[in-house]
């Protein structure tokens, strides 16, 4: 009887063989489980992954993340096949605003500039003036003329943080990330008491009281970069716990503590090695974005990139 390690090795070998046959590239978001991150060509945040994939000669993009991320990859690489190992990997935040709701909001604020977080569906991006990421939201907002009203969707916590940092009053949608909202200020206090020398790094999707207690407020890529460059040896990490795998792998001599073990996104954890193999075998599940929506959505991304 073969050991679990032998079975995993065979599974990985089967995946890599199929990957070569399909001329595929593997992308894994920072929140994916360790075994998925370890087999990926690139690990990072959603937009950066899609941009990297667009520069390659791969014919197939296998995106281990959630649906809006795979849509973005398709928008930036319309001639490539984009696969998701699990079609049910959605995003609660992205689902908190619909096209009808956005259009109603725009009617109430005619002339307002719509800034949408990258964590939105393609059809929402298509109705957006500027897209933004957690890393560049402040720069994007600062670039908009001060006389313009701004609608910021869908994350009210990123919007609140951006509003304060950019010194711009904005109309915020009542969306949020349930995973980041599970990180509480009392969690930070408890961890700081346990690890008084640790630097507190949190994501701007966290609530304002958590952000106020942070040493640094950073995107996922920003957290990974800072962990390498900082003089600190210990870190309390206020974001989805999947990122701890990458942090520990890249910084084996440093210690990382989750602000809360409850900050675990079930959608991000749907992908695994078996599903990756099945996805490549059957070329499922393919992500499509209608050409008219993709064209308009890309315009909002391009406008963001012109600024940053």
C-alpha positions as a Markdown table, in Angstrom:
| # | Residue | x | y | z |
|---|---|---|---|---|
| 1 | Unk | 0.0 | 0.0 | 0.0 |
| 2 | Unk | 1.5 | 3.4 | -1.1 |
| 3 | Unk | 2.1 | 6.1 | 1.5 |
| 4 | Unk | 0.2 | 9.5 | 1.4 |
| 5 | Unk | 3.5 | 11.1 | 0.4 |
| 6 | Unk | 3.9 | 8.7 | -2.6 |
| 7 | Unk | 0.3 | 9.4 | -3.7 |
| 8 | Unk | 0.9 | 13.2 | -3.5 |
| 9 | Unk | 4.1 | 12.9 | -5.5 |
| 10 | Unk | 2.3 | 10.9 | -8.2 |
| 11 | Unk | -0.5 | 13.5 | -8.2 |
| 12 | Unk | 1.9 | 16.4 | -8.6 |
| 13 | Unk | 3.8 | 14.5 | -11.4 |
| 14 | Unk | 0.5 | 13.9 | -13.2 |
| 15 | Unk | -0.4 | 17.6 | -12.9 |
| 16 | Unk | 3.0 | 18.8 | -14.2 |
| 17 | Unk | 2.8 | 16.4 | -17.2 |
| 18 | Unk | -0.6 | 17.6 | -18.1 |
| 19 | Unk | 0.4 | 21.2 | -17.5 |
| 20 | Unk | 3.2 | 20.8 | -20.1 |
| 21 | Unk | 0.9 | 19.1 | -22.6 |
| 22 | Unk | -1.7 | 22.0 | -22.2 |
| 23 | Unk | 0.9 | 24.7 | -22.3 |
| 24 | Unk | -0.6 | 26.0 | -19.1 |
| 25 | Unk | 0.5 | 28.4 | -16.4 |
| 26 | Unk | -0.6 | 28.1 | -12.8 |
| 27 | Unk | -1.6 | 31.1 | -10.7 |
| 28 | Unk | -2.3 | 31.0 | -7.0 |
| 29 | Unk | -3.5 | 33.8 | -4.8 |
| 30 | Unk | -1.8 | 34.4 | -1.5 |
| 31 | Unk | -4.8 | 32.9 | 0.4 |
| 32 | Unk | -4.7 | 29.5 | -1.3 |
| 33 | Unk | -3.8 | 26.4 | 0.7 |
| 34 | Unk | -0.1 | 25.5 | 0.9 |
| 35 | Unk | -0.1 | 22.6 | -1.6 |
| 36 | Unk | -1.7 | 24.8 | -4.2 |
| 37 | Unk | 0.8 | 27.7 | -3.6 |
| 38 | Unk | 3.7 | 25.2 | -3.8 |
| 39 | Unk | 2.7 | 24.0 | -7.3 |
| 40 | Unk | 2.0 | 27.4 | -8.8 |
| 41 | Unk | 4.2 | 29.3 | -11.2 |
| 42 | Unk | 3.3 | 32.6 | -9.6 |
| 43 | Unk | 1.9 | 33.3 | -6.1 |
| 44 | Unk | 0.6 | 36.8 | -5.4 |
| 45 | Unk | -2.4 | 39.2 | -5.4 |
| 46 | Unk | -5.1 | 39.1 | -8.0 |
| 47 | Unk | -4.2 | 41.8 | -10.5 |
| 48 | Unk | -0.5 | 41.1 | -10.4 |
| 49 | Unk | -1.1 | 37.5 | -11.2 |
| 50 | Unk | -3.3 | 38.3 | -14.2 |
| 51 | Unk | -0.7 | 40.8 | -15.5 |
| 52 | Unk | 2.1 | 38.3 | -15.2 |
| 53 | Unk | 0.0 | 35.6 | -17.0 |
| 54 | Unk | -0.7 | 38.1 | -19.8 |
| 55 | Unk | 3.0 | 38.4 | -20.6 |
| 56 | Unk | 3.6 | 34.7 | -21.0 |
| 57 | Unk | 3.3 | 32.4 | -24.0 |
| 58 | Unk | 1.0 | 30.1 | -22.1 |
| 59 | Unk | -2.2 | 29.1 | -23.9 |
| 60 | Unk | -4.1 | 28.1 | -20.7 |
| 61 | Unk | -4.3 | 30.0 | -17.4 |
| 62 | Unk | -5.3 | 27.9 | -14.5 |
| 63 | Unk | -6.3 | 30.4 | -11.8 |
| 64 | Unk | -6.5 | 29.2 | -8.2 |
| 65 | Unk | -8.4 | 32.0 | -6.5 |
| 66 | Unk | -12.0 | 33.2 | -6.7 |
| 67 | Unk | -14.2 | 34.0 | -9.7 |
| 68 | Unk | -13.6 | 37.7 | -10.1 |
| 69 | Unk | -9.9 | 37.0 | -10.3 |
| 70 | Unk | -10.3 | 34.6 | -13.1 |
| 71 | Unk | -12.5 | 37.1 | -14.9 |
| 72 | Unk | -9.7 | 39.7 | -14.6 |
| 73 | Unk | -7.3 | 37.2 | -16.1 |
| 74 | Unk | -9.6 | 36.6 | -19.0 |
| 75 | Unk | -10.1 | 40.4 | -19.5 |
| 76 | Unk | -6.3 | 40.9 | -19.7 |
| 77 | Unk | -5.7 | 37.7 | -21.8 |
| 78 | Unk | -8.8 | 37.3 | -24.0 |
| 79 | Unk | -7.2 | 34.8 | -26.4 |
| 80 | Unk | -6.1 | 32.5 | -23.6 |
| 81 | Unk | -8.3 | 29.8 | -22.0 |
| 82 | Unk | -8.9 | 30.6 | -18.3 |
| 83 | Unk | -9.7 | 27.7 | -16.0 |
| 84 | Unk | -11.0 | 27.6 | -12.4 |
| 85 | Unk | -10.5 | 24.2 | -10.6 |
| 86 | Unk | -13.7 | 24.9 | -8.6 |
| 87 | Unk | -16.5 | 26.9 | -10.2 |
| 88 | Unk | -18.0 | 27.5 | -6.8 |
| 89 | Unk | -15.1 | 29.6 | -5.6 |
| 90 | Unk | -16.8 | 33.0 | -5.4 |
| 91 | Unk | -16.3 | 36.2 | -3.4 |
| 92 | Unk | -18.8 | 37.3 | -0.8 |
| 93 | Unk | -17.7 | 41.0 | -1.1 |
| 94 | Unk | -18.0 | 41.0 | -4.9 |
| 95 | Unk | -21.5 | 39.6 | -4.6 |
| 96 | Unk | -22.5 | 42.5 | -2.3 |
| 97 | Unk | -23.2 | 44.8 | -5.2 |
| 98 | Unk | -25.3 | 44.1 | -8.3 |
| 99 | Unk | -25.4 | 45.9 | -11.6 |
| 100 | Unk | -29.0 | 47.1 | -10.7 |
| 101 | Unk | -27.8 | 48.5 | -7.4 |
| 102 | Unk | -24.9 | 50.3 | -9.0 |
| 103 | Unk | -27.0 | 51.8 | -11.7 |
| 104 | Unk | -29.5 | 53.1 | -9.1 |
| 105 | Unk | -26.6 | 54.6 | -7.1 |
| 106 | Unk | -25.3 | 56.3 | -10.2 |
| 107 | Unk | -28.7 | 57.8 | -10.9 |
| 108 | Unk | -28.7 | 59.3 | -7.4 |
| 109 | Unk | -25.3 | 60.8 | -8.0 |
| 110 | Unk | -25.1 | 61.9 | -11.6 |
| 111 | Unk | -21.7 | 63.0 | -12.6 |
| 112 | Unk | -20.0 | 61.2 | -9.8 |
| 113 | Unk | -16.8 | 59.2 | -10.6 |
| 114 | Unk | -17.1 | 55.5 | -9.8 |
| 115 | Unk | -14.1 | 53.8 | -8.3 |
| 116 | Unk | -14.4 | 50.1 | -7.9 |
| 117 | Unk | -12.2 | 47.8 | -6.0 |
| 118 | Unk | -10.6 | 45.0 | -8.1 |
| 119 | Unk | -12.8 | 42.6 | -6.0 |
| 120 | Unk | -15.8 | 43.1 | -8.2 |
| 121 | Unk | -17.4 | 41.2 | -11.1 |
| 122 | Unk | -16.6 | 42.0 | -14.7 |
| 123 | Unk | -20.0 | 43.6 | -15.3 |
| 124 | Unk | -19.5 | 46.0 | -12.3 |
| 125 | Unk | -16.0 | 46.9 | -13.6 |
| 126 | Unk | -17.6 | 47.7 | -17.0 |
| 127 | Unk | -19.8 | 50.3 | -15.3 |
| 128 | Unk | -16.8 | 51.8 | -13.4 |
| 129 | Unk | -14.6 | 54.8 | -14.3 |
| 130 | Unk | -11.5 | 53.6 | -12.4 |
| 131 | Unk | -10.6 | 50.3 | -10.9 |
| 132 | Unk | -8.2 | 50.1 | -7.9 |
| 133 | Unk | -6.4 | 47.6 | -5.7 |
| 134 | Unk | -5.8 | 47.7 | -2.0 |
| 135 | Unk | -2.2 | 48.8 | -2.8 |
| 136 | Unk | -3.1 | 51.7 | -5.1 |
| 137 | Unk | -6.6 | 52.9 | -4.0 |
| 138 | Unk | -5.2 | 56.0 | -2.3 |
| 139 | Unk | -3.2 | 57.0 | -5.4 |
| 140 | Unk | -6.2 | 56.5 | -7.7 |
| 141 | Unk | -8.5 | 58.6 | -5.5 |
| 142 | Unk | -5.9 | 61.3 | -5.1 |
| 143 | Unk | -5.7 | 61.6 | -8.9 |
| 144 | Unk | -9.4 | 62.3 | -9.4 |
| 145 | Unk | -10.1 | 66.1 | -9.6 |
| 146 | Unk | -11.2 | 67.4 | -6.2 |
| 147 | Unk | -14.4 | 69.0 | -7.5 |
| 148 | Unk | -15.6 | 65.5 | -8.5 |
| 149 | Unk | -17.9 | 63.4 | -6.3 |
| 150 | Unk | -16.6 | 59.9 | -5.8 |
| 151 | Unk | -18.6 | 56.7 | -5.4 |
| 152 | Unk | -16.4 | 54.0 | -3.9 |
| 153 | Unk | -17.5 | 50.4 | -4.2 |
| 154 | Unk | -18.0 | 47.8 | -2.8 |
| 155 | Unk | -15.7 | 47.7 | 0.4 |
| 156 | Unk | -16.7 | 50.3 | 2.9 |
| 157 | Unk | -13.6 | 49.5 | 5.1 |
| 158 | Unk | -11.1 | 49.9 | 2.3 |
| 159 | Unk | -13.1 | 53.0 | 1.3 |
| 160 | Unk | -12.9 | 54.5 | 4.7 |
| 161 | Unk | -9.2 | 53.9 | 4.9 |
| 162 | Unk | -8.7 | 55.3 | 1.5 |
| 163 | Unk | -10.8 | 58.4 | 2.3 |
| 164 | Unk | -8.8 | 59.2 | 5.3 |
| 165 | Unk | -5.4 | 58.6 | 3.7 |
| 166 | Unk | -6.3 | 60.6 | 0.5 |
| 167 | Unk | -8.2 | 63.2 | 2.5 |
| 168 | Unk | -11.2 | 62.9 | 0.2 |
| 169 | Unk | -14.8 | 62.6 | 1.2 |
| 170 | Unk | -16.4 | 59.7 | -0.6 |
| 171 | Unk | -19.7 | 57.9 | -0.8 |
| 172 | Unk | -19.2 | 54.4 | 0.3 |
| 173 | Unk | -21.1 | 51.3 | -0.5 |
| 174 | Unk | -22.1 | 49.0 | 2.4 |
| 175 | Unk | -20.0 | 46.0 | 1.3 |
| 176 | Unk | -17.2 | 44.3 | 3.2 |
| 177 | Unk | -15.1 | 41.2 | 3.4 |
| 178 | Unk | -16.6 | 38.8 | 6.0 |
| 179 | Unk | -13.2 | 37.1 | 6.5 |
| 180 | Unk | -11.4 | 40.4 | 7.4 |
| 181 | Unk | -14.3 | 41.6 | 9.5 |
| 182 | Unk | -13.8 | 38.5 | 11.8 |
| 183 | Unk | -10.5 | 40.0 | 12.9 |
| 184 | Unk | -11.3 | 42.0 | 16.0 |
| 185 | Unk | -9.5 | 44.8 | 17.9 |
| 186 | Unk | -9.4 | 42.5 | 20.9 |
| 187 | Unk | -7.6 | 39.8 | 18.8 |
| 188 | Unk | -4.9 | 42.3 | 18.1 |
| 189 | Unk | -4.7 | 43.3 | 21.8 |
| 190 | Unk | -4.4 | 39.7 | 22.9 |
| 191 | Unk | -1.7 | 38.9 | 20.4 |
| 192 | Unk | 0.3 | 42.1 | 21.3 |
| 193 | Unk | 0.2 | 41.0 | 24.9 |
| 194 | Unk | 1.6 | 37.6 | 23.9 |
| 195 | Unk | 4.1 | 38.9 | 21.4 |
| 196 | Unk | 5.1 | 42.4 | 22.5 |
| 197 | Unk | 8.0 | 42.7 | 20.1 |
| 198 | Unk | 5.9 | 41.7 | 17.1 |
| 199 | Unk | 5.1 | 44.2 | 14.3 |
| 200 | Unk | 1.4 | 44.4 | 13.5 |
| 201 | Unk | 0.6 | 44.2 | 9.7 |
| 202 | Unk | -3.0 | 44.4 | 8.6 |
| 203 | Unk | -4.9 | 44.5 | 5.4 |
| 204 | Unk | -7.0 | 47.7 | 4.6 |
| 205 | Unk | -10.1 | 45.4 | 4.3 |
| 206 | Unk | -10.0 | 45.3 | 8.1 |
| 207 | Unk | -12.3 | 47.4 | 10.3 |
| 208 | Unk | -11.2 | 50.9 | 11.3 |
| 209 | Unk | -10.5 | 49.9 | 14.9 |
| 210 | Unk | -8.2 | 47.1 | 13.8 |
| 211 | Unk | -6.5 | 49.4 | 11.3 |
| 212 | Unk | -5.9 | 52.0 | 14.0 |
| 213 | Unk | -3.9 | 49.4 | 16.0 |
| 214 | Unk | -1.6 | 48.4 | 13.1 |
| 215 | Unk | 2.0 | 49.3 | 12.6 |
| 216 | Unk | 1.5 | 49.0 | 8.9 |
| 217 | Unk | -1.6 | 48.8 | 6.7 |
| 218 | Unk | -0.6 | 46.8 | 3.5 |
| 219 | Unk | -2.0 | 44.8 | 0.6 |
| 220 | Unk | -1.1 | 41.1 | 0.6 |
| 221 | Unk | 1.9 | 41.7 | -1.6 |
| 222 | Unk | 2.8 | 44.6 | 0.6 |
| 223 | Unk | 2.7 | 42.4 | 3.6 |
| 224 | Unk | 5.0 | 39.8 | 1.9 |
| 225 | Unk | 7.4 | 42.5 | 0.8 |
| 226 | Unk | 7.6 | 44.2 | 4.2 |
| 227 | Unk | 8.1 | 41.0 | 6.0 |
| 228 | Unk | 11.3 | 40.5 | 4.0 |
| 229 | Unk | 12.6 | 44.1 | 4.4 |
| 230 | Unk | 11.7 | 44.8 | 8.0 |
| 231 | Unk | 14.1 | 44.7 | 10.9 |
| 232 | Unk | 11.5 | 42.9 | 13.0 |
| 233 | Unk | 11.7 | 39.2 | 13.7 |
| 234 | Unk | 8.1 | 38.6 | 14.7 |
| 235 | Unk | 4.8 | 39.7 | 13.0 |
| 236 | Unk | 1.1 | 39.6 | 13.8 |
| 237 | Unk | -0.7 | 39.2 | 10.5 |
| 238 | Unk | -4.2 | 40.7 | 10.1 |
| 239 | Unk | -5.4 | 39.2 | 6.9 |
| 240 | Unk | -6.6 | 35.8 | 5.6 |
| 241 | Unk | -4.5 | 33.0 | 7.2 |
| 242 | Unk | -3.5 | 31.4 | 3.9 |
| 243 | Unk | -0.8 | 34.0 | 3.5 |
| 244 | Unk | 1.0 | 32.6 | 6.5 |
| 245 | Unk | 2.2 | 29.7 | 4.3 |
| 246 | Unk | 4.0 | 32.0 | 1.9 |
| 247 | Unk | 5.4 | 34.2 | 4.7 |
| 248 | Unk | 6.9 | 31.3 | 6.6 |
| 249 | Unk | 8.2 | 29.7 | 3.4 |
| 250 | Unk | 10.0 | 32.9 | 2.3 |
| 251 | Unk | 11.1 | 33.9 | 5.8 |
| 252 | Unk | 12.0 | 30.7 | 7.6 |
| 253 | Unk | 13.9 | 32.5 | 10.4 |
| 254 | Unk | 11.0 | 34.8 | 11.3 |
| 255 | Unk | 7.9 | 34.2 | 13.2 |
| 256 | Unk | 4.4 | 34.9 | 12.0 |
| 257 | Unk | 1.2 | 34.8 | 14.1 |
| 258 | Unk | -2.3 | 35.1 | 12.7 |
| 259 | Unk | -4.3 | 38.0 | 14.3 |
| 260 | Unk | -7.2 | 35.6 | 14.3 |
| 261 | Unk | -7.5 | 31.9 | 13.2 |
| 262 | Unk | -11.1 | 32.7 | 12.3 |
| 263 | Unk | -9.9 | 34.8 | 9.3 |
| 264 | Unk | -10.2 | 31.8 | 7.0 |
| 265 | Unk | -12.0 | 32.2 | 3.7 |
| 266 | Unk | -13.8 | 29.0 | 2.8 |
| 267 | Unk | -14.1 | 30.1 | -0.9 |
| 268 | Unk | -10.3 | 30.5 | -1.2 |
| 269 | Unk | -9.8 | 27.0 | 0.3 |
| 270 | Unk | -12.0 | 25.2 | -2.3 |
| 271 | Unk | -9.1 | 24.5 | -4.6 |
| 272 | Unk | -6.7 | 21.5 | -4.1 |
| 273 | Unk | -4.4 | 19.3 | -6.1 |
| 274 | Unk | -7.1 | 16.8 | -7.2 |
| 275 | Unk | -9.3 | 19.6 | -8.6 |
| 276 | Unk | -6.3 | 21.0 | -10.4 |
| 277 | Unk | -5.7 | 17.7 | -12.1 |
| 278 | Unk | -9.4 | 17.2 | -13.0 |
| 279 | Unk | -9.5 | 20.8 | -14.3 |
| 280 | Unk | -6.6 | 20.1 | -16.7 |
| 281 | Unk | -7.9 | 16.7 | -17.7 |
| 282 | Unk | -11.3 | 17.9 | -18.7 |
| 283 | Unk | -10.4 | 21.6 | -19.4 |
| 284 | Unk | -13.0 | 22.8 | -16.8 |
| 285 | Unk | -14.2 | 25.2 | -15.6 |
| 286 | Unk | -13.7 | 27.7 | -18.4 |
| 287 | Unk | -14.3 | 31.4 | -17.5 |
| 288 | Unk | -15.8 | 33.6 | -20.2 |
| 289 | Unk | -16.4 | 37.3 | -20.2 |
| 290 | Unk | -18.6 | 38.7 | -23.0 |
| 291 | Unk | -16.5 | 40.9 | -25.4 |
| 292 | Unk | -18.5 | 44.1 | -24.9 |
| 293 | Unk | -18.2 | 43.8 | -21.1 |
| 294 | Unk | -14.5 | 42.8 | -21.2 |
| 295 | Unk | -13.7 | 45.8 | -23.4 |
| 296 | Unk | -15.4 | 48.3 | -21.0 |
| 297 | Unk | -14.0 | 46.6 | -17.9 |
| 298 | Unk | -10.5 | 46.7 | -19.3 |
| 299 | Unk | -10.9 | 50.4 | -19.8 |
| 300 | Unk | -11.4 | 50.9 | -16.0 |
| 301 | Unk | -8.3 | 48.8 | -15.3 |
| 302 | Unk | -6.2 | 50.7 | -17.9 |
| 303 | Unk | -7.2 | 54.0 | -16.4 |
| 304 | Unk | -6.0 | 52.8 | -13.0 |
| 305 | Unk | -2.7 | 51.6 | -14.6 |
| 306 | Unk | -2.2 | 55.0 | -16.2 |
| 307 | Unk | -2.2 | 56.6 | -12.7 |
| 308 | Unk | -0.1 | 54.1 | -10.9 |
